[in-house]
């Protein structure tokens, strides 16, 4: 085994650390100019209503669990968002800055998870790969509860990894680790119920831990630890249910967060989003899958059990299955598996390169050849999706490849393993960083023009009826259902739809302005006729104001 370099002297630490910091710094100006996903407006409106003392699910309808919105609510004391467009915009950018800070916390936790699993070098490479995964950057840039979920999810994995790797000599510490991991999962579910799809993988991990006779912890203690984990999981959920029960909203909380989502009819496959991920980060996916093979093949080895490899393998497989169980696997649904893919990719890069320089290796020659061959095939398969992106940047990619090849030969001849790992990692992040620089072109300028139009044509007390434009986010909503995108409509009962349609037509619901987009138009042709007869369009966008 080659000696471990100190971080101050390791080229891996310098290069990968610089990549992670650079991308995180790029995120800040990007967050201040990039367009807003309508989801962000939805979450901000939810948080704003909570800040005014409204009770979600009882006073207004949402289908997201409430912890993130409760966290954001106190920040609204800093801006009077209903008063002026400038105050509303300032609050949006403040929330984006909070996301920027949360993204750093996620990256630090992901680094720590990888470090505890396979050491510092793997952690640095993993962090560089995760930080430059475009889908990860895009979704953690935004105002969404998935950031809270990621903090708790990665935190739970760290605690579980520590717990299953325990030698059993400190029972109280073990109990706290498992109870804490359960509490993290409970808090993660209260941030986003999408974390339910991580349940099968985590449950398989716990069953493996329980049945693994290589564990130094006695079976009776392992059972007690799993009980502590379940208690930790249920505690925050029970508290939340108690709080909503005290406000006569528990049944609505359960219905809109669980029952309505489970019965969602507006479904689609994760395949299209997977192709997007392949197009943006082909090496990340190919090397992650390649790294999965040797780790999975050695799960029954004693060293694998001591490292907790089964936690990484089983949770990744469970999360992939979860994507197909999820009725609406949008980009943010991929976030929970991204740190694990990065860890496996990093472990393969570091292991394969260090293996070139070590006389004794922990894999047979046949296995190494097999895994390398599969890796080449996977890279070839994945990179074909990104050819349009590669060609967009001209000579950047081929020039980078030539330079990397030259430096790699030099590093190999001088037996500089760490420098070779750093060189290869730097090459792998060239294309993602180039893509990030183009994201500054997709600005929020047109969206803020529409927001300013809402402020100019309505007062703080005027109500807004929306499909899913989000432009009335700082105006009272006209009905209990503030947003009416296709998913929400799929959850609604005929009576709930009729409540809105009949309310508008009879004049019981009288919004001053309407976000008359494709989503709202799909609700009712009769209501469309009423809107077109009684409201006039502002400009060429979806905003309509009462005549």
C-alpha positions as CSV (number, residue, x, y, z in Angstrom):
1,X,0.0,0.0,0.0
2,X,1.4,3.4,-1.0
3,X,1.9,5.9,1.8
4,X,-0.9,8.5,2.3
5,X,0.1,12.1,1.5
6,X,-0.9,14.9,3.8
7,X,-3.7,17.2,2.3
8,X,-1.3,20.1,2.1
9,X,1.0,18.1,-0.3
10,X,-1.5,16.0,-2.1
11,X,-2.3,17.1,-5.7
12,X,-5.6,15.2,-5.4
13,X,-6.6,17.5,-2.5
14,X,-5.5,20.6,-4.3
15,X,-7.0,19.9,-7.7
16,X,-10.3,18.4,-6.5
17,X,-10.7,20.9,-3.7
18,X,-10.1,23.7,-6.1
19,X,-12.8,22.3,-8.5
20,X,-15.3,22.0,-5.7
21,X,-14.7,25.5,-4.4
22,X,-14.6,27.0,-7.9
23,X,-18.0,25.5,-8.8
24,X,-19.5,26.5,-5.5
25,X,-18.3,30.1,-6.1
26,X,-19.8,30.0,-9.6
27,X,-23.1,29.1,-8.1
28,X,-23.5,32.4,-6.3
29,X,-23.6,34.8,-9.3
30,X,-25.5,32.1,-11.3
31,X,-28.1,31.9,-8.5
32,X,-28.7,35.7,-8.8
33,X,-29.4,35.7,-12.6
34,X,-30.7,32.2,-13.6
35,X,-34.4,31.7,-14.4
36,X,-36.7,30.5,-11.6
37,X,-38.3,27.1,-11.9
38,X,-42.1,27.5,-11.1
39,X,-41.5,25.1,-8.2
40,X,-39.5,27.8,-6.5
41,X,-42.4,30.2,-6.7
42,X,-44.6,27.5,-5.3
43,X,-42.4,26.9,-2.3
44,X,-41.9,30.6,-1.6
45,X,-45.7,31.1,-1.6
46,X,-46.1,28.2,0.8
47,X,-43.4,29.7,3.1
48,X,-44.9,33.2,2.9
49,X,-48.4,31.9,3.9
50,X,-46.8,30.0,6.9
51,X,-45.1,33.2,7.9
52,X,-48.5,34.9,8.1
53,X,-49.8,32.2,10.4
54,X,-51.7,30.2,7.8
55,X,-51.9,26.4,8.4
56,X,-50.9,24.3,5.4
57,X,-53.4,21.7,4.1
58,X,-56.1,23.3,6.2
59,X,-56.0,27.0,5.0
60,X,-54.4,26.3,1.7
61,X,-53.4,23.1,-0.2
62,X,-49.9,21.9,-1.0
63,X,-48.6,18.4,-1.5
64,X,-45.2,18.8,0.0
65,X,-44.3,18.1,3.6
66,X,-43.8,21.4,5.6
67,X,-40.4,21.4,7.4
68,X,-38.5,23.4,4.7
69,X,-41.3,26.0,4.4
70,X,-41.4,26.4,8.2
71,X,-37.6,27.0,8.1
72,X,-38.0,29.7,5.4
73,X,-41.0,31.4,7.0
74,X,-39.0,33.5,9.6
75,X,-36.9,35.1,6.9
76,X,-40.0,36.9,5.5
77,X,-39.7,39.3,8.4
78,X,-36.8,40.8,6.5
79,X,-38.8,41.9,3.5
80,X,-42.4,43.1,3.0
81,X,-42.9,41.0,-0.1
82,X,-46.5,42.1,-0.8
83,X,-45.6,45.8,-0.8
84,X,-43.4,46.1,-3.9
85,X,-41.7,44.2,-6.6
86,X,-38.2,45.1,-5.3
87,X,-39.1,43.6,-1.9
88,X,-40.4,40.5,-3.5
89,X,-37.4,40.1,-5.7
90,X,-35.0,40.7,-2.8
91,X,-36.7,37.9,-0.8
92,X,-36.4,35.5,-3.8
93,X,-32.7,36.2,-4.0
94,X,-32.3,35.8,-0.2
95,X,-33.9,32.4,-0.5
96,X,-31.5,31.5,-3.3
97,X,-28.5,32.5,-1.1
98,X,-29.8,30.3,1.6
99,X,-29.9,27.4,-1.0
100,X,-26.3,28.4,-1.8
101,X,-25.3,27.8,1.8
102,X,-27.2,24.6,2.1
103,X,-25.5,23.3,-1.1
104,X,-22.2,23.8,0.6
105,X,-23.4,21.8,3.6
106,X,-24.5,19.0,1.3
107,X,-21.2,18.8,-0.4
108,X,-19.3,18.8,2.9
109,X,-21.5,16.0,4.2
110,X,-21.0,14.1,1.0
111,X,-17.2,14.5,1.4
112,X,-17.4,13.2,4.9
113,X,-19.5,10.2,3.9
114,X,-17.0,9.3,1.2
115,X,-14.1,9.8,3.5
116,X,-15.5,7.5,6.2
117,X,-16.2,4.9,3.5
118,X,-12.9,4.8,1.5
119,X,-10.6,7.5,2.8
120,X,-9.6,11.0,1.9
121,X,-8.5,10.6,-1.7
122,X,-11.8,9.0,-2.7
123,X,-13.6,11.7,-0.8
124,X,-11.8,14.5,-2.7
125,X,-12.4,12.9,-6.1
126,X,-16.0,12.1,-5.2
127,X,-16.6,15.7,-4.2
128,X,-15.2,17.0,-7.4
129,X,-17.4,14.7,-9.5
130,X,-20.5,15.5,-7.4
131,X,-19.9,19.3,-7.5
132,X,-19.7,19.2,-11.3
133,X,-22.8,17.1,-11.9
134,X,-25.0,19.5,-13.8
135,X,-28.3,18.2,-12.6
136,X,-27.0,18.4,-9.0
137,X,-25.9,22.0,-9.5
138,X,-29.2,23.0,-11.2
139,X,-31.5,21.5,-8.5
140,X,-29.4,22.5,-5.5
141,X,-29.2,26.1,-6.8
142,X,-33.0,26.4,-6.5
143,X,-35.4,27.2,-3.7
144,X,-36.7,23.7,-3.0
145,X,-37.2,21.4,0.0
146,X,-34.9,18.7,-1.6
147,X,-31.9,20.6,-0.2
148,X,-33.1,20.0,3.3
149,X,-33.9,16.4,2.4
150,X,-30.3,15.9,1.1
151,X,-28.8,17.3,4.3
152,X,-30.8,14.8,6.4
153,X,-30.3,11.9,4.0
154,X,-26.5,12.2,3.7
155,X,-26.4,12.8,7.4
156,X,-28.4,9.6,8.0
157,X,-26.0,7.6,5.8
158,X,-23.0,8.9,7.7
159,X,-24.5,7.9,11.0
160,X,-25.6,4.5,9.7
161,X,-22.1,3.9,8.3
162,X,-20.5,4.7,11.6
163,X,-23.1,2.5,13.4
164,X,-22.6,-0.6,11.2
165,X,-18.8,-0.3,11.4
166,X,-18.8,-0.1,15.2
167,X,-16.9,-2.7,17.1
168,X,-19.6,-2.8,19.7
169,X,-17.4,-1.6,22.5
170,X,-19.5,1.6,23.1
171,X,-23.1,0.6,23.3
172,X,-24.4,4.0,24.2
173,X,-22.7,5.6,21.3
174,X,-24.0,2.9,18.9
175,X,-27.5,3.6,20.2
176,X,-27.2,7.3,19.6
177,X,-25.9,6.7,16.1
178,X,-28.8,4.5,15.1
179,X,-31.4,6.7,16.8
180,X,-29.8,9.8,15.2
181,X,-29.9,8.2,11.7
182,X,-33.6,7.4,12.2
183,X,-34.3,11.0,13.4
184,X,-32.5,12.3,10.3
185,X,-34.7,10.1,8.1
186,X,-37.8,11.4,9.9
187,X,-36.7,15.0,9.4
188,X,-35.9,14.3,5.8
189,X,-39.4,12.9,5.2
190,X,-40.9,16.0,6.8
191,X,-38.8,18.0,4.3
192,X,-39.9,15.9,1.3
193,X,-41.9,12.7,1.2
194,X,-39.8,11.7,-1.9
195,X,-37.4,10.3,0.7
196,X,-39.8,7.4,1.1
197,X,-38.3,6.0,-2.1
198,X,-35.0,5.7,-0.2
199,X,-36.8,3.4,2.2
200,X,-36.3,0.0,0.4
201,X,-32.6,0.5,0.1
202,X,-32.1,1.6,3.6
203,X,-34.3,-1.3,4.9
204,X,-32.2,-3.8,2.9
205,X,-29.1,-2.3,4.5
206,X,-30.5,-2.7,8.0
207,X,-31.6,-6.3,7.2
208,X,-28.1,-7.1,6.0
209,X,-26.6,-5.6,9.1
210,X,-29.0,-7.6,11.3
211,X,-28.3,-10.9,9.6
212,X,-24.5,-10.4,8.9
213,X,-22.7,-12.9,11.2
214,X,-19.4,-11.0,10.6
215,X,-20.6,-8.1,12.8
216,X,-18.9,-8.0,16.2
217,X,-22.2,-6.7,17.7
218,X,-24.4,-9.5,19.2
219,X,-27.7,-10.2,17.5
220,X,-29.7,-9.0,20.5
221,X,-27.9,-5.7,20.5
222,X,-28.4,-5.3,16.8
223,X,-32.1,-5.8,17.2
224,X,-32.1,-3.1,19.9
225,X,-30.2,-0.7,17.6
226,X,-32.7,-1.2,14.8
227,X,-35.5,-0.5,17.3
228,X,-33.7,2.7,18.3
229,X,-33.5,3.7,14.7
230,X,-37.2,3.1,14.1
231,X,-38.0,5.1,17.3
232,X,-35.8,7.9,16.0
233,X,-37.6,7.8,12.7
234,X,-41.1,8.0,14.2
235,X,-40.4,10.7,16.8
236,X,-40.3,13.8,14.5
237,X,-43.2,12.4,12.5
238,X,-45.3,11.9,15.6
239,X,-44.5,15.4,16.8
240,X,-45.5,16.8,13.4
241,X,-48.8,14.8,13.4
242,X,-49.5,16.1,16.9
243,X,-48.9,19.7,15.9
244,X,-51.2,19.4,12.9
245,X,-53.8,17.5,15.0
246,X,-53.8,20.4,17.5
247,X,-54.7,22.7,14.5
248,X,-57.4,20.3,13.2
249,X,-55.3,19.6,10.1
250,X,-53.9,16.1,10.7
251,X,-56.2,14.3,8.3
252,X,-55.5,16.9,5.6
253,X,-51.8,16.6,6.3
254,X,-51.9,12.8,5.7
255,X,-54.2,13.1,2.7
256,X,-52.3,15.7,0.7
257,X,-48.8,14.5,1.6
258,X,-49.4,10.8,1.2
259,X,-52.8,9.5,0.0
260,X,-53.1,12.1,-2.9
261,X,-49.5,11.5,-4.0
262,X,-49.8,7.8,-3.9
263,X,-52.8,7.9,-6.2
264,X,-51.3,10.3,-8.6
265,X,-52.3,9.4,-12.2
266,X,-50.0,11.8,-14.0
267,X,-47.1,9.4,-14.3
268,X,-43.9,9.3,-16.4
269,X,-40.7,7.2,-16.6
270,X,-37.3,8.3,-15.3
271,X,-35.7,7.3,-18.6
272,X,-35.8,10.7,-20.2
273,X,-34.2,12.3,-17.2
274,X,-31.6,9.6,-17.2
275,X,-30.7,10.5,-20.8
276,X,-30.3,14.1,-19.7
277,X,-27.9,13.0,-17.0
278,X,-26.0,10.9,-19.5
279,X,-25.8,13.8,-21.9
280,X,-24.5,16.2,-19.3
281,X,-22.2,13.9,-17.3
282,X,-21.4,10.8,-19.2
283,X,-18.1,9.9,-17.4
284,X,-19.7,10.3,-14.0
285,X,-22.4,7.8,-14.8
286,X,-20.1,5.4,-16.7
287,X,-17.4,5.3,-14.0
288,X,-20.0,5.1,-11.2
289,X,-21.5,2.0,-12.8
290,X,-18.0,0.6,-13.4
291,X,-17.1,1.2,-9.7
292,X,-20.2,-0.6,-8.6
293,X,-19.1,-3.9,-10.1
294,X,-16.0,-4.6,-8.0
295,X,-17.6,-3.3,-4.8
296,X,-20.7,-5.5,-5.4
297,X,-18.5,-8.6,-6.3
298,X,-16.7,-8.4,-3.0
299,X,-19.7,-7.8,-0.6
300,X,-19.1,-11.2,1.1
301,X,-15.5,-10.5,1.9
302,X,-14.6,-9.5,5.5
303,X,-12.9,-6.3,4.4
304,X,-16.0,-5.2,2.5
305,X,-18.2,-5.7,5.6
306,X,-15.8,-3.6,7.7
307,X,-16.0,-0.8,5.3
308,X,-19.7,-0.9,5.0
309,X,-19.7,-1.5,1.2
310,X,-23.2,-3.0,1.4
311,X,-24.6,0.4,2.6
312,X,-23.4,2.0,-0.7
313,X,-24.5,-0.8,-3.0
314,X,-27.9,-1.6,-1.5
315,X,-28.9,2.0,-1.1
316,X,-27.9,2.9,-4.7
317,X,-29.8,-0.1,-6.1
318,X,-32.8,0.8,-3.9
319,X,-32.8,4.4,-5.0
320,X,-32.6,3.4,-8.7
321,X,-35.7,1.1,-8.1
322,X,-37.3,4.0,-6.3
323,X,-37.0,6.2,-9.4
324,X,-39.2,3.7,-11.3
325,X,-41.7,3.5,-8.3
326,X,-41.9,7.3,-8.2
327,X,-44.8,8.4,-10.3
328,X,-43.1,11.8,-11.2
329,X,-39.3,11.3,-11.1
330,X,-38.3,14.9,-12.0
331,X,-34.6,15.9,-11.9
332,X,-34.7,16.6,-8.1
333,X,-35.7,12.9,-7.5
334,X,-32.2,11.9,-8.7
335,X,-30.4,13.9,-6.0
336,X,-30.4,11.3,-3.3
337,X,-28.4,8.8,-5.4
338,X,-25.9,11.3,-6.8
339,X,-23.4,11.2,-3.9
340,X,-23.3,7.4,-4.0
341,X,-22.6,7.3,-7.8
342,X,-19.8,9.9,-7.2
343,X,-18.4,7.7,-4.4
344,X,-18.3,4.6,-6.6
345,X,-16.8,6.4,-9.5
346,X,-14.1,7.9,-7.3
347,X,-13.3,4.6,-5.7
348,X,-12.8,3.1,-9.1
349,X,-10.6,5.9,-10.3
350,X,-8.4,5.9,-7.2
351,X,-8.3,2.1,-6.9
352,X,-7.5,1.5,-10.6
353,X,-4.8,4.1,-10.8
354,X,-3.2,3.2,-7.5
355,X,-3.3,-0.4,-8.6
356,X,-1.0,0.4,-11.5
357,X,1.7,1.4,-9.0
358,X,1.3,-1.3,-6.4
359,X,2.8,-4.8,-6.4
360,X,0.1,-6.3,-4.2
361,X,-3.4,-5.8,-5.3
362,X,-6.7,-7.0,-3.8
363,X,-8.2,-8.1,-7.0
364,X,-7.2,-10.8,-9.5
365,X,-5.8,-9.9,-12.9
366,X,-8.9,-11.4,-14.5
367,X,-11.2,-9.3,-12.4
368,X,-9.3,-6.1,-13.2
369,X,-9.4,-6.8,-16.9
370,X,-13.1,-7.6,-16.8
371,X,-14.0,-4.4,-14.8
372,X,-11.7,-2.3,-17.1
373,X,-13.4,-3.8,-20.2
374,X,-16.8,-3.1,-18.8
375,X,-15.7,0.5,-18.0
376,X,-14.6,1.1,-21.5
377,X,-17.8,-0.1,-22.9
378,X,-19.9,2.0,-20.5
379,X,-17.9,5.1,-21.3
380,X,-18.4,4.5,-25.0
381,X,-22.1,3.9,-24.4
382,X,-22.6,6.9,-22.2
383,X,-20.5,9.5,-24.2
384,X,-22.5,8.9,-27.3
385,X,-25.4,10.8,-25.6
386,X,-23.1,13.8,-25.0
387,X,-21.7,14.2,-28.5
388,X,-23.8,17.3,-29.3
389,X,-22.5,18.9,-26.1
390,X,-18.9,17.9,-26.8
391,X,-19.0,19.3,-30.3
392,X,-20.5,22.6,-29.0
393,X,-17.2,23.5,-27.4
394,X,-15.0,22.9,-30.4
395,X,-11.5,21.8,-29.5
396,X,-11.9,22.1,-25.8
397,X,-12.6,18.4,-25.2
398,X,-10.1,16.9,-27.7
399,X,-7.4,19.3,-26.6
400,X,-8.1,18.4,-23.0
401,X,-7.9,14.7,-23.9
402,X,-4.5,15.1,-25.6
403,X,-3.1,17.2,-22.7
404,X,-4.4,14.6,-20.2
405,X,-2.9,11.8,-22.1
406,X,0.5,13.5,-22.2
407,X,0.4,14.3,-18.5
408,X,-0.7,10.8,-17.6
409,X,2.2,9.3,-19.4
410,X,4.6,11.6,-17.5
411,X,2.9,10.8,-14.2
412,X,3.1,7.1,-14.8
413,X,6.8,7.2,-15.8
414,X,7.6,9.2,-12.7
415,X,5.4,7.0,-10.6
416,X,3.3,9.9,-9.4
417,X,0.0,8.1,-8.6
418,X,-1.6,11.0,-6.9
419,X,-0.7,13.4,-9.7
420,X,-2.2,11.0,-12.2
421,X,-5.4,10.7,-10.2
422,X,-5.6,14.5,-10.0
423,X,-4.9,14.8,-13.8
424,X,-7.6,12.3,-14.7
425,X,-10.2,14.0,-12.4
426,X,-9.4,17.4,-13.9
427,X,-10.1,16.0,-17.4
428,X,-13.4,14.5,-16.3
429,X,-14.7,17.9,-15.0
430,X,-13.7,20.0,-18.1
431,X,-17.0,19.4,-20.0
432,X,-19.3,19.9,-17.0
433,X,-17.6,23.2,-16.0
434,X,-17.9,24.4,-19.6
435,X,-21.6,23.7,-19.5
436,X,-22.0,25.6,-16.3
437,X,-20.7,28.8,-17.9
438,X,-23.4,28.7,-20.5
439,X,-26.2,28.6,-17.9
440,X,-25.7,32.4,-17.3
441,X,-27.6,32.9,-20.6
442,X,-30.9,31.6,-19.2
443,X,-31.8,34.6,-17.1
444,X,-34.8,35.5,-15.0
445,X,-35.3,38.9,-16.7
446,X,-38.6,38.0,-18.5
447,X,-40.0,36.4,-15.3
448,X,-39.3,39.5,-13.2
449,X,-41.0,41.7,-15.9
450,X,-44.2,39.5,-15.3
451,X,-43.8,39.8,-11.5
452,X,-43.5,43.6,-11.8
453,X,-46.7,43.6,-13.9
454,X,-48.5,41.8,-11.1
455,X,-47.5,44.4,-8.6
456,X,-48.4,47.2,-11.0
457,X,-51.9,45.9,-11.7
458,X,-52.9,44.7,-8.2
459,X,-52.9,45.7,-4.6
460,X,-51.5,43.5,-1.7
461,X,-55.0,42.3,-0.9
462,X,-56.1,41.5,-4.4
463,X,-56.3,37.7,-5.1
464,X,-54.6,35.8,-7.9
465,X,-55.8,32.6,-9.6
466,X,-53.0,30.6,-11.1
467,X,-52.3,27.5,-13.2
468,X,-48.5,27.2,-12.7
469,X,-46.9,30.5,-13.7
470,X,-46.1,31.3,-10.1
471,X,-46.2,35.1,-10.9
472,X,-48.8,35.8,-8.1
473,X,-46.6,34.2,-5.4
474,X,-46.8,37.3,-3.2
475,X,-50.5,37.8,-3.7
476,X,-53.3,36.0,-1.8
477,X,-54.6,33.0,-3.8
478,X,-58.1,33.1,-4.9
479,X,-58.9,29.5,-3.8
480,X,-57.5,26.9,-1.5
481,X,-55.5,25.5,-4.4
482,X,-52.9,28.1,-5.2
483,X,-51.3,26.2,-8.0
484,X,-53.1,24.0,-10.5
485,X,-50.5,22.2,-12.5
486,X,-51.3,18.8,-14.1
487,X,-50.1,16.8,-11.0
488,X,-52.3,18.8,-8.6
489,X,-55.3,18.4,-11.0
490,X,-54.6,14.6,-11.1
491,X,-54.8,14.6,-7.3
492,X,-58.0,16.6,-7.0
493,X,-61.4,15.1,-6.6
494,X,-64.2,16.1,-9.0
495,X,-65.8,18.1,-6.2
496,X,-62.5,20.0,-5.6
497,X,-62.3,20.9,-9.3
498,X,-65.9,21.9,-9.3
499,X,-65.2,24.1,-6.2
500,X,-62.9,26.3,-8.3
501,X,-64.8,26.2,-11.6
502,X,-68.2,27.0,-10.2
503,X,-66.7,29.5,-7.8
504,X,-65.2,31.5,-10.7
505,X,-68.2,31.3,-12.9
506,X,-70.7,32.2,-10.2
507,X,-68.6,35.1,-8.9
508,X,-67.9,33.5,-5.5
509,X,-64.2,33.5,-6.4
510,X,-63.3,36.8,-7.9
511,X,-59.5,37.0,-8.6
512,X,-58.2,40.4,-9.7
513,X,-55.5,38.7,-11.8
514,X,-55.1,35.3,-13.4
515,X,-52.1,33.3,-14.5
516,X,-53.9,31.9,-17.6
517,X,-51.4,29.3,-18.7
518,X,-51.8,25.8,-20.3
519,X,-52.3,24.2,-16.9
520,X,-55.2,26.4,-16.0
521,X,-56.8,26.1,-19.4
522,X,-56.9,22.3,-19.0
523,X,-59.1,22.6,-16.0
524,X,-62.4,23.5,-17.6
525,X,-63.5,24.8,-21.1
526,X,-66.5,26.5,-19.4
527,X,-64.2,28.4,-17.1
528,X,-62.0,29.3,-20.0
529,X,-64.9,31.0,-21.7
530,X,-65.7,33.0,-18.6
531,X,-62.1,34.1,-18.2
532,X,-61.7,35.2,-21.8
533,X,-65.0,37.1,-21.6
534,X,-64.3,38.9,-18.3
535,X,-60.5,39.3,-18.2
536,X,-58.1,41.0,-20.6
537,X,-54.6,40.0,-21.4
538,X,-51.6,42.0,-20.2
539,X,-49.1,42.1,-23.1
540,X,-48.4,38.7,-24.7
541,X,-47.8,36.6,-21.6
542,X,-50.1,34.5,-19.5
543,X,-51.2,37.3,-17.2
544,X,-54.8,38.5,-17.4
545,X,-56.5,41.2,-15.3
546,X,-60.2,41.7,-14.7
547,X,-61.9,44.1,-17.1
